[in-house]
């Protein structure tokens, strides 16, 4: 399989996780950009991450950050 043997459900789950991560990061950037730095993330990488389409891997792997609701 071209996706490394992952099931369709697994692929969908990854895409949903990326979408949720990017949505939360976008909200965090808009509400409190200084908090991005406070939680140890590079603001430039975060700004790049939120512009990527859901199917594309970015510099911030899903599941490595747990963001509070903003």
C-alpha positions, -999 to 999 in steps of 0.1 A, spaced: 0 0 0 13 35 -8 6 48 27 29 24 44 2 -2 50 -20 20 71 -57 13 69 -82 38 55 -95 43 90 -60 51 103 -54 76 76 -87 93 83 -78 94 120 -45 111 112 -61 136 90 -87 144 117 -60 148 143 -40 172 120 -72 192 114 -79 195 151 -43 204 160 -42 231 133 -76 245 143 -65 247 180 -31 263 171 -49 288 148 -72 298 177 -42 300 201 -23 323 177 -53 345 173 -63 348 210 -28 348 227 2 346 204 26 349 234 13 316 248 27 298 218 62 308 230 52 301 266 44 265 258 77 261 241 67 262 204 84 282 177 59 308 165 72 307 129 67 269 127 32 272 142 23 298 117 35 275 89 18 245 104 -16 261 104 -14 269 66 -8 233 56 -37 212 41 -50 184 63 -33 156 42 2 171 45 26 164 73 40 194 90 68 202 115 45 196 145 34 160 148 -2 155 160 -4 141 196 28 157 208 10 188 221 -21 190 242 -36 224 239 -63 238 263 -95 250 248 -93 287 240 
